[in-house]
Amino acid sequence: MKICTIASGSSGNSTFISDGETSVLVDAGINAKRIGEELRDIGESPENLSALLITHEHSDHIAGAGVVARRYKIPIYANVRTMDALVAMKITRKIEPGKLVVFENGVDFILGTMVVKAFSIPHDAVDPVGFSLTGCGGTKISVSTDMGCVTEEVMKNILGSAAVVLEANHDLEMLRTGPYPYYLKKRILGKSGHLCNDDAATVAERLAASGTKRIILGHLSSENNVPEKALEAVTAAVQCGGCTITVAPREVHGEVYVC
């Protein structure tokens, strides 16, 4: 299995995952041109994509979704409430109905040579999800960002993953003393907001203890976090030497990790 973040943060999110036979994008929050350029830069062809999986309807996850699906002739996968939101937002215009595939949260579905499961996450969208993808060799990779907290359902689904993209959105002190208005700070800190470094560290500790080899910290706030603080908090919690912690870059692709 191969994973690489294409972009990560409030300005746009997209992650490439492949098992060598089937290749997918999780979200397309940047434009199709950039996604194509970033994929080619890591030696992958966007024309070889099999599907686009959507976590939720916020613009930093779907801004480029319609053009990506049309340009590369791939289906969009989303649960029914998110798909309804995409239709209402006209993201799916000019896409054939057969290319809009609805899945059910918590139920495995087959996508080429992969087994995919979407699991519910706590965020202020209509029906947001994370994804676990198991490749033809049995290796699992998970993407779990945009969470105000980590539920046991989330943990159950991401445990056992070889690699996880995990949110570390903000440093609590930077957020609390920063320039954001009160209502926005309250939203971010809420149970349906975003995950702080300290909570990411608690999750990372459990993942590493269960055998996860790579944790990619994603969706860092440009105003309320810095990579050094996220790495420091999470690395301090992970005592297992067999797990590597990295931070996903905001504007360009990250490191390609093979597991």
N, C-alpha and C positions, 0 to 999 in steps of 0.2 A: 504493500500500500504506500502511496505517495500523497503528501499533503503540502500545500503552500498557500499562505495568505496572499491574495492579490492586492487587497487594500483593507485597512482596518481603522475604524474610528468614526466619529460623528460626521465626517465629510464623505464617508462611503465605505461599504464593507462587501467583500467577496472572497471566497475561499475555494481553491481548486483541490479536488480529491480524485485519485485514480487508483485502480487495482491493476493497471496494465492492460486491461480489456475494456473496462467501462470507466469513463471520465465524466465528472459532473462539476458544476459550480453550485456552491451554497451561497445564494444571494448575488445580486448584481446591482450594487448601490453606486457604482461609477459608470461612466459611459462606455458603450460597446467598443469604441476605438481603443480606449485605454486598456480594457480587459484583453482585447486581442493582442495588443503590444506587449503587455505584461506576460501573457501566456507564451508568446513566441520567445520572449526573453529568457524563459526558463526551459525552452526546448519543447514546448507543447503547442499543438495546433488547435486553435479554437474550432476549426472545422471537424475535429474529432470528438467534440463534446457530445454527450448522450442526453443530458438533461440539465435543467436549472431548477434547483430546489429553493423554495422561498420560506424563510423563517417567520416573517411578518411584514406588514404593509407600510412601515415607516420608510420615508423617502431614502434614507441612507442605506437601505437594504434593497430597494426596488427601482431606483431612479433609472437604471439602464436595462431593466429586465425585459421590457417589450422589444427594444431594438436588438438586444442579444438573442432573444428567442427567434425573432424574424430573420436576422442576418445569418445566424448559424443553423437555422432550421431545426431547432430543438424544442421539446415540450417544456412547459412550465408546470411544476408540481407544487401544489399547495393544499392545505385543508380547506374545507368548504367555506368557512367564514372568511378566511384570508383571500380565497379565490374570488368570492363575492366582492370584497373590498378592491381587489385589483381590477375587476371588471368595472366597478363604479368609478374608479380613478382613471379609467380608459388606458390602463397599462397593457391590456390584452387586445387592444383594437388591431384588426387585420391579422390576428392569429386564428388559425382554424380551430373550431371547437374540439377536434380530436387531439390538438396539441395542448389542451388545458386539462391536466390530469389531477383529479382530486383524490387525496388519501385521507385515511382516518387516523387521528392521533392514537398512539399506543399499539398500532397494528402493523406488523412487518409487511413490507411489500417488496417485490422484486423489481430491480432496475438493472437490466442487462445481467452482468455477473455479480452484482452487489445485492445484499439484503439491507434495506433501509428501514429505520424506525424513526418516526417523529414523536417527540415527547413534549408535554406541556411545560412551559416556563412562566414564571410570574413577571409579567411586564404589561405596560399600559397600551396594549394593542388588542385587536379584536379576538385573536386566538393564537398567540405566539407560541413557537416551538423551537426546540433544539433538534439536532439530528445525530443519530448514530448510524454509521455505514460500515458494514462488514463485507470485506472483499472476498474474492474467490478462494484465497488461501486461508480464510478464517480470521484474519486480523481486523480489529475494529478501530475506527477513528470516530471521534465525536466533536461536534461544534456546539458550544453552549455559551452564548453571550446574551446581553440585554436582559439581565435578571436583577430584580430588586433584592432577591434572596435566593438561596439554594435549598430547594425542597428535597425530601427524601426520594420523590419520584425522579428528580433530576439526577441525584446521586446514583440511584439504582441503574439508570440508563447509561451514565458515563463511566461508571466503574468497570474495569476490565478492558478499557481502551488502551491501545498502545500509544496513541497520541490524542491530545485534547486541545482544542482552541477554547480558552477559558477567559471570561471577562475579568479585567482588572481596571475598571473605569476611572476610579478616582481615589485620591488620598483624602481621608476624612478631614484633616486639618486644612489642607489647601482648599477644599470645597467650602468648609464652614467659614473661613476667613477671606474667601475670594470674592470677586465682583458680581457673581450671579445674584439676581433678585431672589427674595425669600421664597416666592412660590416655586421657582425653578429648583432651588436647593431642596425644598420639601419634596418635590417630585422625584428628584434623583435619589434622595435618601429613603424614599418610601419602599414598601415591600414589592411594589410593581415598577420600581425605578431601575437603578443600575448598581452593579456589584462593586464594592470598595476593595482596595488592596488587601485589607485585613481578612475580609471574608473569602477572597480568592485564595489567600494563603491557607486558610482552614480547609478549603476544598482540595487544594493542591497536596496538602499533607496526606489526606485520605487516598488520593489518586496514586501518589508515589508509593505509599505503603502497599497498595493493591497491585503494583507492577507496572504502572504507566511509565513509559520511558521518555516521553517528550510532552511538556506543557508549554503551549504558546499563549502568552498573555495578550489579549486583544481588546479592541474597542476602548483604548485609553483616551481619556479626555485631554484635549489640547490645552485647556485652561486649568484643570483641576488635578493633573497628574503629570508625572514625567517618568520615562522608562526606568531611570535609576531607582526611584522610590518603589515602583511596582516590583522590580527585580529584588530589591533589598527585602521587602516584606515577605514575598513568596519564598525566596531562597532560604531565608532564615527559618521558615517553617518546615522545609523539606529536608529531613535528615538523611533520606535515602540517597546514596551517592550514585545510584543507577538512573536517576531521573534528571534530565536536562531542562532548564527553564530558559525560555527566550521571550522576547517581546516582538510582536508583529509591527513592522513599520506602518506608518499612516498612509503615505502617498504612493509607495511602490511595493512591489512584491517582496515577500520575506524569503527566508531560506527554504529550499526544498528539502523536506525530511522524508526519508524512506524507512518504512518499518515493516 
